[in-house]
Amino acid sequence: MSAMQVKICGINDAAGLDGSVRAGADLVGLVFFPPSPRAVVPAQAALLAQRLPAAITPVGLFVDAEDSLIEAVLQEVPLRLLQLHGQETPARCAAIRERFGVPVMKAIGIATAEDFALLADYAPVVDRFLLDAKPAPGASLPGGNAMRFDWSLLAGRNIPRPWMLAGGLTPVNVAAAIRESGAPGVDVSSGVERMRGVKDVVLMRAFVNAAKARPSQGALPPTVPQA
């Protein structure tokens, strides 16, 4: 069994980034979606990325972004994973992956068992999935809303790419989420904040410790796109 992978998303200042590193995060998410309270601009993200140890993967979160934005970010920030968290089609995911040569993680909103049908269409063109709670109708943000879905929907299910679980995770419930879902990795944002958009060092450490107390059957995907 490999170690549980933990991603802390929505890092937007040096204190949050340094705290995520000390907490033991494996991946750190930088949000390039202006409506989010956790959003950063490329220059700001570049300074944050410089503080990251080489062993930690910097992830860029984009929501239905134009190529020009992704290109502008990659010119300044050495992202090793692109998280696509909007309504990107499989064709759009494939085009981004091919153009920029950076692995892609597609977020899929889950509310019912029927939502897993989407995975078959995306699996050939992405490197991993982020299985998140489907946002409520009319929600202003596609994620980071402290919502969860029924983790038991994942029990025993074959997910055709490496994947992470997101949605309403906290230091209190992450161990149960991993146990019920069998997740090989977890992603947290609002669940480790002391106020909206501000990460809490104590909560980040508690989250990572709780998550990594559980064994994982998954593995961190490669850092180059799969054929």
C-alpha positions as CSV (number, residue, x, y, z in Angstrom):
1,M,0.0,0.0,0.0
2,S,1.2,3.5,-0.8
3,A,0.9,6.5,1.5
4,M,-2.3,8.6,1.5
5,Q,-2.0,11.7,-0.7
6,V,-3.3,15.0,0.7
7,K,-3.9,18.1,-1.3
8,I,-4.6,21.4,0.4
9,C,-6.3,23.8,-2.0
10,G,-6.9,27.5,-2.0
11,I,-3.5,28.6,-0.7
12,N,-3.2,32.3,-1.2
13,D,-0.5,33.6,1.2
14,A,2.9,32.7,2.5
15,A,1.6,31.8,5.9
16,G,-0.9,29.3,4.5
17,L,1.7,27.8,2.1
18,D,4.3,27.4,4.8
19,G,1.7,25.9,7.1
20,S,0.6,23.4,4.5
21,V,4.2,22.3,4.0
22,R,4.8,21.9,7.7
23,A,1.5,20.0,8.0
24,G,2.8,17.4,5.5
25,A,0.7,18.2,2.4
26,D,1.7,16.4,-0.8
27,L,0.0,18.8,-3.2
28,V,-0.8,22.5,-2.8
29,G,-3.6,24.1,-4.9
30,L,-3.5,27.6,-6.3
31,V,-6.8,29.0,-7.5
32,F,-6.9,31.0,-10.7
33,F,-10.6,31.8,-10.7
34,P,-11.3,35.4,-9.7
35,P,-14.7,34.9,-8.1
36,S,-13.2,32.7,-5.4
37,P,-12.1,34.2,-2.1
38,R,-9.0,32.1,-2.4
39,A,-8.0,33.3,-5.9
40,V,-4.4,34.4,-6.7
41,V,-2.9,36.2,-9.7
42,P,0.1,34.7,-11.6
43,A,2.7,37.0,-10.0
44,Q,1.4,36.2,-6.5
45,A,1.3,32.5,-7.3
46,A,4.9,32.6,-8.6
47,L,6.2,33.9,-5.3
48,L,4.2,31.3,-3.4
49,A,5.5,28.5,-5.7
50,Q,9.1,29.5,-5.0
51,R,8.5,28.6,-1.3
52,L,7.5,25.0,-2.2
53,P,9.9,22.2,-1.6
54,A,10.5,20.1,-4.8
55,A,8.7,17.1,-3.3
56,I,5.4,19.0,-3.1
57,T,3.3,19.2,-6.3
58,P,1.9,22.7,-7.2
59,V,-1.5,22.5,-8.7
60,G,-3.4,25.2,-10.6
61,L,-7.1,25.3,-10.4
62,F,-8.9,26.7,-13.4
63,V,-12.6,27.0,-14.2
64,D,-13.5,27.1,-17.9
65,A,-10.3,29.0,-18.5
66,E,-9.2,30.3,-21.9
67,D,-5.8,29.1,-23.2
68,S,-4.5,32.6,-22.7
69,L,-5.0,32.5,-18.9
70,I,-3.4,29.0,-18.6
71,E,-0.5,30.1,-20.7
72,A,0.0,33.3,-18.7
73,V,0.0,31.3,-15.4
74,L,2.4,28.7,-16.7
75,Q,4.9,31.4,-17.9
76,E,5.3,32.4,-14.3
77,V,4.3,29.4,-12.2
78,P,5.9,25.9,-12.6
79,L,2.6,24.0,-12.2
80,R,2.8,20.2,-12.3
81,L,-0.9,19.5,-12.4
82,L,-3.8,21.4,-14.0
83,Q,-7.1,21.0,-12.1
84,L,-10.1,21.7,-14.4
85,H,-13.0,22.5,-12.2
86,G,-15.6,23.9,-14.6
87,Q,-17.8,22.5,-17.3
88,E,-14.8,21.5,-19.5
89,T,-15.8,18.8,-22.0
90,P,-13.6,15.7,-22.7
91,A,-12.4,17.4,-25.9
92,R,-11.4,20.6,-24.0
93,C,-9.5,18.6,-21.4
94,A,-7.7,16.7,-24.2
95,A,-6.8,20.0,-26.0
96,I,-5.4,21.6,-22.8
97,R,-3.4,18.5,-21.9
98,E,-1.9,18.3,-25.4
99,R,-1.2,22.0,-25.8
100,F,0.5,22.6,-22.4
101,G,2.0,19.2,-21.8
102,V,1.0,19.2,-18.1
103,P,-1.1,16.5,-16.5
104,V,-4.8,17.2,-16.1
105,M,-7.1,16.4,-13.2
106,K,-10.8,16.8,-14.0
107,A,-13.2,17.6,-11.2
108,I,-16.4,15.7,-11.5
109,G,-19.4,16.7,-9.3
110,I,-21.1,13.7,-7.7
111,A,-24.6,13.6,-6.1
112,T,-26.0,10.3,-7.2
113,A,-24.6,7.0,-8.6
114,E,-25.6,8.1,-12.1
115,D,-23.0,10.9,-12.0
116,F,-20.2,8.3,-12.3
117,A,-21.2,7.6,-15.9
118,L,-19.2,10.7,-16.9
119,L,-15.9,9.1,-15.9
120,A,-15.8,6.8,-19.0
121,D,-15.9,9.8,-21.3
122,Y,-13.1,11.6,-19.5
123,A,-10.8,8.7,-18.6
124,P,-9.0,8.6,-21.9
125,V,-8.0,12.2,-21.9
126,V,-7.2,13.0,-18.2
127,D,-4.5,11.8,-15.8
128,R,-6.7,11.7,-12.7
129,F,-10.1,12.6,-11.3
130,L,-11.2,14.8,-8.4
131,L,-14.5,13.5,-7.2
132,D,-16.2,16.4,-5.5
133,A,-19.7,17.2,-4.2
134,K,-21.9,18.5,-7.0
135,P,-22.6,22.2,-6.2
136,A,-26.2,23.3,-5.5
137,P,-28.1,24.9,-8.3
138,G,-27.1,28.5,-8.6
139,A,-24.0,28.2,-6.5
140,S,-21.4,30.8,-7.3
141,L,-18.4,28.5,-6.9
142,P,-17.9,25.1,-8.4
143,G,-16.1,23.8,-5.3
144,G,-14.9,24.9,-1.9
145,N,-18.5,25.1,-0.7
146,A,-18.2,22.8,2.4
147,M,-20.6,20.3,0.8
148,R,-20.2,16.6,0.8
149,F,-21.8,13.7,-1.0
150,D,-22.6,10.1,0.1
151,W,-19.1,8.6,0.3
152,S,-20.6,5.0,0.3
153,L,-21.4,5.5,-3.4
154,L,-17.6,5.0,-4.0
155,A,-17.3,1.8,-2.0
156,G,-15.9,-1.0,-4.2
157,R,-16.4,1.1,-7.4
158,N,-13.8,0.9,-10.1
159,I,-12.6,4.4,-10.9
160,P,-10.7,4.3,-14.3
161,R,-8.0,6.8,-13.3
162,P,-6.2,7.6,-10.1
163,W,-8.5,9.9,-8.0
164,M,-8.9,12.1,-5.0
165,L,-12.0,12.7,-2.9
166,A,-13.2,16.3,-2.1
167,G,-16.2,18.0,-0.7
168,G,-17.0,18.9,2.9
169,L,-13.9,17.2,4.3
170,T,-12.6,18.3,7.7
171,P,-10.1,17.0,10.3
172,V,-13.1,15.4,12.1
173,N,-14.6,13.5,9.2
174,V,-11.7,12.8,6.8
175,A,-10.8,9.4,8.4
176,A,-14.4,8.2,8.0
177,A,-14.5,9.5,4.5
178,I,-11.5,7.5,3.5
179,R,-12.8,4.4,5.2
180,E,-16.2,4.6,3.5
181,S,-15.0,5.6,0.1
182,G,-11.7,3.8,-0.2
183,A,-10.1,7.1,-1.5
184,P,-6.4,7.0,-2.3
185,G,-6.1,10.7,-1.8
186,V,-8.1,13.6,-0.3
187,D,-8.4,17.3,-1.1
188,V,-9.5,20.0,1.4
189,S,-10.0,23.7,1.2
190,S,-12.7,25.3,3.4
191,G,-12.4,22.5,5.9
192,V,-9.1,23.8,7.2
193,E,-9.9,27.5,7.3
194,R,-10.5,29.7,10.3
195,M,-12.5,32.1,8.1
196,R,-13.4,32.1,4.5
197,G,-10.2,32.1,2.4
198,V,-7.8,32.0,5.4
199,K,-6.1,28.7,6.1
200,D,-5.5,27.6,9.7
201,V,-2.2,26.0,10.5
202,V,-3.6,23.9,13.4
203,L,-6.5,22.6,11.3
204,M,-4.2,21.8,8.3
205,R,-1.9,19.7,10.6
206,A,-4.9,17.9,12.2
207,F,-6.4,17.2,8.7
208,V,-3.2,15.7,7.3
209,N,-2.5,13.7,10.5
210,A,-6.1,12.2,10.4
211,A,-5.9,11.4,6.7
212,K,-2.5,9.8,6.8
213,A,-3.4,7.6,9.7
214,R,-5.5,5.7,7.2
215,P,-3.7,3.4,4.7
216,S,-4.2,4.0,1.0
217,Q,-4.5,1.6,-1.9
218,G,-3.7,4.3,-4.5
219,A,-0.7,6.0,-5.9
220,L,0.3,9.5,-6.9
221,P,-0.1,9.6,-10.7
222,P,2.9,10.3,-12.9
223,T,4.0,13.9,-13.5
224,V,3.8,13.6,-17.3
225,P,0.6,12.9,-19.3
226,Q,-0.2,9.3,-20.0
227,A,-0.5,8.1,-23.5
